[in-house]
Amino acid sequence: MNAKEIMNEHNLKVTNPRASLLEVFLQSDRPLCYDEVKIDLKMDKTTFYRNMTTFEEVGVINGFESDDKKRYYEVSKTKHAHFICKKCHSVECLNEVGTLNLIGYQVDNFILHGTCKSCNQ
């Protein structure tokens, strides 16, 4: 699905800035923060966060805060864990981590902190 189809499916007004923003996340294989997205898009911070809030509210995008105090976002596909390196602050998706089933709870985010493979070498 492309950005315009996703926005139509979620009854969002389709605008070129929104479509461009969502396409950046659709093409990424990892979560991105504003600092990484602003390189590809000419979008001010307020517009970025306003659109990301809208995308999160309708379930198109998932967001979480890293230990570097930045908010990272990714397209909502499947629930999976994330790993945040305490040395280089990189953020990775961990698809090989099993699901966490807590009776009576709904787990939306599972974030592990530690040292990544690169920093361990």
Number of C-alpha atoms within 10 A of each C-alpha: 6 11 20 19 13 15 19 11 10 13 10 15 11 14 11 11 15 19 17 17 21 23 15 16 19 17 10 11 11 16 20 19 17 18 12 11 15 14 9 11 14 12 16 10 11 9 12 18 14 10 15 21 15 13 22 16 11 13 13 19 19 21 19 16 12 20 12 12 8 13 16 18 20 23 23 16 10 7 14 18 19 21 19 20 21 16 12 12 16 15 22 17 16 16 12 8 11 9 12 14 9 8 6 6 8 9 11 10 13 15 16 13 14 13 17 18 8 10 11 8 6
